[in-house]
């Protein structure tokens, strides 16, 4: 199975010139680039131009990550196969980070295939069958979750 990180450049290409797609791709690349421990202490907030705004839990994390900005920018852009980020700006907002990382205890997907059915027509535009299948499964799960 292909990891999401390896699919990001292809998904970004398929999305065309979409600010939302760029932002969500950068957010996913952030998570992969920084690792689990840093990911838990941070939350990407938005992408303004080529500046990634990231919330951190406290000033210690802000100071630590500020020294690693260059490395993180390089990793994100390498994962995406495009220079979408040139700066990272850290803001201290513990409440936002905690809120973003609250997850439900368990999620059950009842019928993601049924939920994704309306997207079938649009998904046919994705040339790669593996990418199309992954997109439909992920979209179906998302739509199923929203339907509840």
Backbone torsions as a table, in degrees:
resi	resn	phi	psi	omega
1	UNK	NA	138.0	-179.2
2	UNK	-81.9	137.3	178.6
3	UNK	-76.7	155.6	178.9
4	UNK	-58.7	-39.0	-178.5
5	UNK	-57.8	-38.0	180.0
6	UNK	-74.6	-23.0	179.9
7	UNK	-85.7	-17.1	-174.5
8	UNK	-54.1	-48.1	-180.0
9	UNK	-60.5	-38.5	-179.9
10	UNK	-70.0	-41.4	177.8
11	UNK	-62.4	-41.3	179.7
12	UNK	-62.8	-42.5	177.7
13	UNK	-62.5	-45.4	-178.4
14	UNK	-66.3	-29.4	-177.0
15	UNK	-74.1	-17.8	-178.5
16	UNK	73.4	-151.3	-176.0
17	UNK	-90.5	73.6	-178.3
18	UNK	-116.8	120.5	178.4
19	UNK	-59.5	-41.4	-179.4
20	UNK	-63.2	-42.1	179.3
21	UNK	-65.0	-41.3	177.8
22	UNK	-61.8	-46.6	-177.9
23	UNK	-62.8	-47.9	-178.6
24	UNK	-65.8	-35.1	177.1
25	UNK	-65.7	-42.7	177.8
26	UNK	-63.1	-41.5	178.6
27	UNK	-60.3	-44.6	179.1
28	UNK	-65.0	-41.4	179.1
29	UNK	-65.4	-34.5	176.3
30	UNK	-57.4	-50.7	-177.4
31	UNK	-58.1	-43.4	-179.6
32	UNK	-70.4	-39.9	-174.8
33	UNK	-68.4	-37.0	-173.1
34	UNK	-92.5	-17.6	-179.7
35	UNK	86.5	169.5	-171.4
36	UNK	-63.2	-46.4	-175.3
37	UNK	-65.3	-45.9	178.8
38	UNK	-67.3	-39.9	179.6
39	UNK	-56.4	-41.0	-179.1
40	UNK	-68.2	-23.8	-178.3
41	UNK	-98.2	4.7	-176.7
42	UNK	-138.9	167.1	174.0
43	UNK	-153.8	116.1	175.0
44	UNK	-63.2	135.5	-174.1
45	UNK	-103.7	-51.0	179.3
46	UNK	-163.3	164.5	175.7
47	UNK	-114.8	113.4	178.8
48	UNK	-107.7	104.2	-173.9
49	UNK	65.0	-116.1	176.7
50	UNK	-112.4	18.0	178.1
51	UNK	-104.2	121.6	177.5
52	UNK	-92.0	122.4	176.9
53	UNK	-95.1	124.9	-177.2
54	UNK	-127.9	127.6	174.7
55	UNK	-82.8	140.1	177.0
56	UNK	-127.5	157.7	-174.7
57	UNK	-73.5	-29.2	-178.7
58	UNK	-159.9	177.1	-176.6
59	UNK	-68.1	-27.7	178.0
60	UNK	-64.5	-46.6	178.0
61	UNK	-64.0	-40.2	179.7
62	UNK	-60.2	-46.8	-180.0
63	UNK	-64.1	-44.3	-178.9
64	UNK	-62.4	-47.1	-177.4
65	UNK	-72.8	-27.9	177.7
66	UNK	-60.2	-36.4	178.1
67	UNK	-72.0	-13.3	-178.5
68	UNK	-109.1	6.2	-175.5
69	UNK	-48.9	-51.5	-176.3
70	UNK	-58.2	-44.9	179.4
71	UNK	-63.7	-42.0	-178.1
72	UNK	-67.6	-43.2	177.6
73	UNK	-58.6	-44.4	179.6
74	UNK	-61.0	-45.9	-179.7
75	UNK	-62.3	-44.8	-179.2
76	UNK	-60.6	-50.9	-178.7
77	UNK	-64.5	-34.5	177.3
78	UNK	-65.3	-43.7	178.6
79	UNK	-62.6	-38.6	-176.5
80	UNK	-82.1	-18.2	-177.4
81	UNK	70.9	19.8	-179.9
82	UNK	-157.0	150.2	-179.4
83	UNK	-86.2	76.6	-179.2
84	UNK	-88.5	-19.4	-177.9
85	UNK	-124.3	129.4	174.7
86	UNK	-117.5	-20.0	179.3
87	UNK	-140.5	153.5	171.6
88	UNK	-126.5	129.4	178.4
89	UNK	-115.0	123.6	-179.1
90	UNK	-97.9	133.9	174.7
91	UNK	-122.9	138.9	-179.6
92	UNK	-86.0	117.9	179.9
93	UNK	-156.8	80.4	-176.5
94	UNK	-59.5	-41.0	-177.5
95	UNK	-61.1	-43.0	179.6
96	UNK	-64.1	-43.8	179.6
97	UNK	-61.2	-46.4	180.0
98	UNK	-62.4	-41.4	-179.3
99	UNK	-64.6	-43.6	-178.7
100	UNK	-62.1	-35.6	-174.2
101	UNK	-92.0	2.6	175.4
102	UNK	-73.9	124.3	-178.4
103	UNK	-120.3	146.8	174.9
104	UNK	-66.1	153.4	-177.4
105	UNK	-57.7	-45.7	-178.6
106	UNK	-153.6	138.9	179.9
107	UNK	-117.3	129.5	176.5
108	UNK	-112.1	128.7	178.1
109	UNK	-98.9	111.3	-174.5
110	UNK	-75.3	-53.9	-175.1
111	UNK	-148.2	65.7	-177.9
112	UNK	-62.7	-30.6	179.1
113	UNK	-63.7	-41.0	178.5
114	UNK	-66.0	-39.9	-179.2
115	UNK	-65.0	-35.9	-176.5
116	UNK	-82.0	-11.4	-175.6
117	UNK	-51.7	-44.9	179.7
118	UNK	-63.1	-20.5	-179.7
119	UNK	-84.8	-7.2	-176.3
120	UNK	-53.4	-43.1	-178.8
121	UNK	-62.0	-46.6	-179.6
122	UNK	-69.2	-34.7	-178.4
123	UNK	-67.5	-23.1	179.1
124	UNK	-62.9	-19.8	177.7
125	UNK	-70.9	-18.8	176.8
126	UNK	-77.9	116.0	-174.0
127	UNK	-67.9	-39.1	-175.7
128	UNK	-78.6	118.3	-177.3
129	UNK	-63.1	-34.8	179.6
130	UNK	-68.1	-43.0	178.1
131	UNK	-64.1	-41.0	178.8
132	UNK	-61.2	-44.6	179.9
133	UNK	-63.7	-44.9	178.8
134	UNK	-62.5	-41.6	178.8
135	UNK	-60.8	-47.5	-178.1
136	UNK	-64.2	-40.1	178.3
137	UNK	-64.3	-45.8	-179.1
138	UNK	-65.8	-44.1	179.8
139	UNK	-64.6	-40.7	179.1
140	UNK	-61.8	-41.6	178.6
141	UNK	-65.8	-40.9	179.0
142	UNK	-63.5	-47.2	179.6
143	UNK	-64.9	-36.9	177.6
144	UNK	-62.9	-41.8	179.7
145	UNK	-64.2	-42.0	179.7
146	UNK	-66.4	-33.3	-177.7
147	UNK	-67.1	-22.7	-179.3
148	UNK	-87.1	NA	NA
